[in-house]
Each structure stands twice: as structure tokens, then as C-alpha cells.
Amino acid sequence: MGEHGTTAEGERLRRWRLVLGGDAAEATGQALSGRDAQIDHALDSLYGENRPQGRGGTGRTAGLGASAPSVARWLGDIRTYFPSTVVQVMQRDAIDRLGLGALLLEPELLEAVEPDVHLVGTLLSLGKAMPETTKETARKVVRKVVEDLERRLAPRTRTTLTGALDRSARARRPRPRDIDWGRTIRANLGRPLALPDGGSTVVPERLVGYGRADRFLKKDVILCVDQSGSMAASVVHAAVFGAVLASVRALSTRLVVFDTSVVDLTDQLDDPVDVLFGTRLGGGTDINRALAYCQSRITRPADTVVVLVSDLHEGGIRDEMAARAAAMTASGVRLVALLALSDEGTPSYDREHAATLAALGAPAFACTPDLFPEVMAAAIESRPLPVPDTAG
């Protein structure tokens, strides 16, 4: 069938040959050479042992050598042969399947990787095991991912939240110096008051303010983020969003991360990379303790939004956690519960706690980074959250 190499059928067989591997070559009749042979070798190095066996064949062993130079060469190869999105998947598979996480401690290997959110999570999970010689390279990898996320997410987030803050301000009773009389008159034209002489006048029952975002702080936001190992991608996105929210002058933003202890990273919000290296991925979870800390920092409950990013698997005192969440919402705090802040979908989560929060008006759902600005805008304006149809 090699004569069909340039036909549609030949292309189909070529693709099957790359999927099946060399032991199945006799089933396709396709021989590989040149670039295709190099692609096949790259795939075989990672997936060889799991490719289907040919007739009479035996399972092969993955051939990716457990040394930084060989892995670095392999990373360079796959970046040559595959698009960035495929490279990221293959890198993740190499780390998970072949236990190459420890090799990320090698600077030359980090220089070769395709940076993405999952790689950042892996680097952060290595924590103190990372040698000093690697830390600077790791920071460069993390910074590239953070900057890419900021470019994609920051402009729309700022625009969406600024609009929500302005609308929220106009909905309140403004001070005399902040009354927008033009808007106020238009807002009350439909409710004229009849006068004894047969005329009518407009009574400003509803006052509309200018809603200037730079006049005063309108909302306090606390991001309370679970840093257990399963929440790595959420931690990365929360750090980026924390920095974006902190740049909005009408918001006072606090970032708190927790496992069984609580760390306030608010003073590092000007640099999400510093925030991420201040986290400690892994360990247990004590949501109750984290909420207690957040509660102690709330001074204006009616003007406060608390965003809890967690899969709700509580390792602390379950009943106290629920009672504390109820007390916060009863005081006027808007509580938002996100099972994840990532593109990975809904994780495993504690359904009992999710139901408890939903009963308090805080439905728990997985939120994508693209949806997050709309969720925050709804919370700021005290309107229903845009909960996805797939929310659990």
C-alpha cells in the first residue's frame, strides 16, 4: 500500500501507523521515513508501552530516558513536530506517566519545556525541593505563563468590574455632591406629581449618582483559595485575578491561601509570581480556619464579597465551617463558592457542603477564567450569579 502514500487512503494509513506504532506496521503496510520516523520515535518514547500490539508482537517499553539531557532533547523534538496545545498534553503525560517531575529541578530541562498552567502547578508543588540553581529559571517559566494569562484576562476583567461598580454606585442613594441631576430627572419622568393648579412636577424619588469609580472604595473583595494539591490550576488563576482586582482602584482586594494553615498574601498582589511562590501546594484542608481568618478581616459586611475557591473537602470542623458561612451571609457578606477556577471542569467535591452553601444563596460551581469577570460583576451588583448549566 506504499504506493498510496500521497492519496487520502495513504494519509489515513500513515496516521494509523503513527498511532499504532512499529509493532503494528505489518497491519497497515506503511513504512515510515524521514520526519515521520522522527515523530514516531518521539511518540514511542512516551507512549510505546501502551500502543496496541501487532500480530505476534509484544508490548514495548517507553523509551524516554530518565536524564535531563535526553528529556530536554525529547522536549525540543515534540515542539518541532506538534502544535503548542499537543505539546502541553504530552508534557503533562510525561510528568504523570513516567515520574519526570523531579527532573524539572534541572535548569536545562526547564529551558526546554512549553510553559503552561499545569507545568506551573507542578513546579509549585516541588516547593522547597527546588535547588537554588533552578529557582530563577522556574520563575521565568512561571512569569511567562502569568503574563500570557494577564494579557488574555486582565482587560475584560477590568472593564467588566468597572462597569459593575459604577452601576452598583448609581443604585445607592448618593450624597448631594454626587447626584447626577440629568440622570435623576430622566429616571423620575415616569412618576410626575400633580399640582393643585393642574400642572405637574417631577419629584426625585430615586436619586442617581455619578458612580465615579475613583471617588471612594465601593467594595471589599477577599479571595480565599484552597492550595491543596488538586487545586493547582485554580491557585494560578486566582493569583492572576487577585493582581487584576487589586489594580481596580474602587476595590480593596485581599488574597488568602490555605491548607491546614492560613497565609495572607495581600502584600504581594502587585506581582502574581511572588504570590505563586508564596503558596505551598499540597497538604490538608481546613476551610473553617480560613473562613474564620477572612471573617476577622471584614469591616463592611454589606460591601464585602468573599470568593471561596475550594473543592469543599473539609479537613477541619465541618459543622463550624457551615455555621461560619451562615454567619457571614447573615451579616450581609456576599459569599461566592467556586469549586474550581480553571478550564478543567468540575472536580470531585463535597456535595453536602455544596448543598449547604447553595441554601445560603451561594451555589457552588466550577468557574472558567473567562466566566470569572461576569461572576464577580454579578456579586458586586448583588444580582444572581451566572451559574453554568453544568454546575453540580
N, C-alpha and C positions, 0 to 999 in steps of 0.2 A: 504493500500500500504506500510505499515511499513515493511513488510517482504522483500521488495526490497531494504532495506537500504544499502546493500553492493553492489548492482548492479549498472550498468550505469544509468538505469532509476531512481533508488533510489537517486543516486547522483544528477541527473538533478532536481528531485523534491525537494531535500534538498536545492539546490541553489535557486530555485524559492521561496521556503518558506522563505529563508533569505532575498530575495529581496522584497517579498510582505508583510512580517510582520505577526503578530499574527492574525489580523482580517481576513486574507485570508487563515488561516490554513486549514479550512474545504475544501477549494478548492483544496488543494494539498494532504490532508490526512497525512501530515508529522508533527509529534511531535518532538520537539527539547529538548535535554537534554545535560547536561554537558557543554563542551566547546562551542557547537553550540548555546546553550541557552544564554551563556555569550556574544557571538558575536552578537546574535540577540538583546540583551539588549543594547549593545554599539551602534548598528546601529539605534535602535529605539529611543535612547536618542537624536540623531541628526536629523534623517530623519522621525521620526514617523508620524508627521502630514502630510507628503507628500507621504507616502506609499499608494498604492491603497487600497480601502475599500473592505472588503469581503461582501458576501450577507447579507444584513440587518445590516452591520457594520457601524460604524461612524468613521469619521476621528479622529485620535489620536493626542494628543499634544506632541510635542517634550519634552523629559523628562530630558534634561541636566540642572541640577540645576545651578542657577546664583551665585555660590560662588566658590572662588578659590579652596578650598579643593575638592569639588565634581568634578570640571572640571579637576583638577590635577589627580584625580583617573581615570577619563574617558580617559585622555590622556595616562596614563600608560596602561590602558586596550587595547586601539587601537594599541599601539606599540607592545603589546604582540600578538595580533591576526592578524595584517595586515603588509605587507611589507612597507618599508620606503616611497616609492612613493605614496602608497594609504594613508598612514598616513598624508602626507603633504596635499593631496587633502582634506581629512576630516577636518584637522585643519583649512584650508582656508575656508571651508564651515561653520564651527562652528563660525568663526570670522565674516563672511559675513551674515549668516542667523540668528544667534542668538545674534548678537551685543556683542560679548565677547571681543572685542578689549580692552575695559577698564580693563578687568581682567588681561591683560598681564602686567599691572602695579604691579602685585603681584609676588614677588620673587619666591614663591613656585610653582607658575604656570609656570613661565619661566624655572624653573629647569626641568619641565616635558615635554616641547614641543620638537618636532623634528625640529631642525633648518633648514630653507631653505630660499631662496631669498625672497619669498613673506612674510615670517614672519619678516625678516629684514626690509622690506618696511613698514610693519605695525608698528613695533617698532619705526622706524624713524619718522613716521607720528604722533606718540604720542608726540614727541618733549618735550617741557617744562612741559607737564603734568606729565611726569615720575618722581616719587619721588626719592630722593637721595638713599634711601634704595634699589631701584630696578636697578639703573643705572649700577652698577658693574655687576650684573647678566646679564643685557641686553647686556653689552659689551662682555661678554663671549659668548653669543649666536651669536652675530654679528661676533665675531672673528672666531668662528668655521666655519661659512659659508664662510667668506673671505678666510680662509686658505684652505678650500676644493676647492674653485674656483681657487685660485693661483696654487695649485698642478695640477689641470686639465689644466689650460690655459697658465700658465707662460712659461713652457719650449718651447712649439711650437711657441709661440709668439716671444720669444727672438730669436730663430733660424731663423724664417721666416724673421724678420725685419733685423737681422744682414746680412743675405744674400742679401736682397733688398738694404741695404745701401752700401754694397760692390759693387754690380752691378751698382748702381747709381754713385758711385765714379769713376768706371772704364769708364763709359760713358762720363765723362767730360775730358777736356784737363788737364792732370796732370802737376804739377810742375816738373822741371827736376829731382829733387832728388826722386820723387815718380814714375818715369817711370819704368814700368816692361818691360825691353827690350826683354825678351823672348816672352812674350805675344804680344808685339808690332810687332816684326818681323813676328810671325805667322799670325797676323791679317792683315799684308800687303803683304804676299806672293802672293796673287792673283792679285796684281797690280804692276808687275815689270816694271821698266823704261828701255827702250832700250838705249844702249850707242853707240856712233859713231863707235867704233871698233868692233861692232857686239855682244858685250856682253850685260849684263843687270845687274841692281842693284835694290835693294829694297829701295824705298823712304817711310819713315814712315809718310804717310798722316794721319794715325789715331794712336794717341798715347794712350797706355793703361797703366793705373796706377795700383799700388798695391792695392789700395782701402782698406787700413787698417782702420778698424772701430775705432781704438783708437788714430788716429793721430789728428783729429780735429772734431768739431761738423759739421755734414753734413746737418742735418735737424732740424728745429724747429717745434714742434707739439703743437697745442693748442686744448685741448678737451673742448668744450663749451656745457655744459649739462643742459638741461631743468629739473628743480627739481619740476615741478608741480606734483600734486598727481598721475596722470595717468602714470608718468614716473618712478615709484619707482624701478622696476626691472632694468631699464636702468641705473639709478643712481648707484645702487650696482655694476653692471658690469663695469661701467665707472670708479669707484673708484679703482677697482682691476686692470683694464687695465692701468689706469694712473700710478699706482705704478710700474707696469711691464715696461712700456715705460720709466719711469724715471730711471730705473735701466740699461738701454741701454746707454752706455757712449757716443755714437755718436749722440744721440738725446738730444735736450733740450726740456723738456716737461712742459707744463703749464696746470693746470686744473682749469676751471672756471665753477661755477654753478650759475644758475639764476632763478628767478621768475620775479617779477617786480623790483627787485634789483639784483645786481651782486656781487658775492663773489668769490675772488681768493683764492683757497685752495692749491696753488702750494707748499707752505712751509710745508704742511702736507703730501705730497705724499709718504714719506717713511713709512707711516702707514695708509693703507686704512681704518682702523677702525676709526682713528681720522678724516679722510676725511668724512666718512659717518655721524659721529656725528656732523660734522660741517655743514651739509646740513639742509635744512628746507623744507621738503616735503609739498606740498600743495600751495595754493595761485594762483595768476595770472601768466601771462607770458608776458615778454617784450623782444622779440628776438632782436629787433633793438638796444636796450640799451646794450644787451650782446655782439652783434657783434661790436658795437662801442668800447666797452672796449677791445675786442680782437684786433681790428684794431689798437688801440693805443699802443699795445704791440708788434706789428710786426716791426722788423728791417730789415729782409731779405726776402722780399716777394717771390722771386723766389725759396727760400729754405724753405718755410713755408707751412705746411699742417694744415688747420683748420677743425676739425671734429665737426660739429653741430649735437647734438643728441637732437631731438625735434620732436613733432608731428606737428609742424609748425602752431599751432593755436595761432596767434599773437594777443596780447592784447595791443601792443604799436602802433606805427605809421607804417602801412602796407607798404605804398609807400617808406618810408625811409628805411625800412628793405631791400626791394628788391634792392633799389639803392645802399645801403651799400654792399650787397653781390656782386653786379655787379662791384663795385669799387675794391673790394678785388680781385676778379678773374682777372680783367683787369690789376692789378698791378703785377700779376704773382702768387698769392696765389692759392694753390690747395685746393678748398673747397669741403668737403665731407659731405653730408647730410644724416643722419640716422634717420629714423622715430622712430626707437626703437633699443636698443642694448640689446636684450633678446631673450629667446626662445618662446615668447608669440605670435609671428606673427605680422602682420601689424595692427597697431591700427587705430582708427579714426584719420584722419589727414586733413589738409587744402590742397585740391588738387590744388587750384590756386597757392599757394606758391610753391608747389612741382613742378608744371609745369614751374614756373619762374626759379627755381634753375636748373631744367633739361636743360633749354635753355642756361644756363650759363656753362653747362658742369658738373653739379653736380646733377646727378639723385638722387632723394630721395627714399630710400627703407629701409625696416626693415632688420636689420642685426643680425644674431645669434652670440653669443660669439665665436663659432667655426669658423665662417667665418671672423671675425674681423681681425685676423692677415693677411689674404690674401688681404683684402680691404686696410689695411694700407701699405702693401708691394706695391700694385699697385699704391697707391697715392705717395709713396716715389719715385718710379721709373717713375712717370709721364706717366703711361700707363692706358688703360681703366679699370674701376673698374669692379670687378666680380659681377655684379648686378644679383640677383636671378631672375629666370623666373617669380616668383610670385610678383615681385616688381610692385607697383601700379603707 
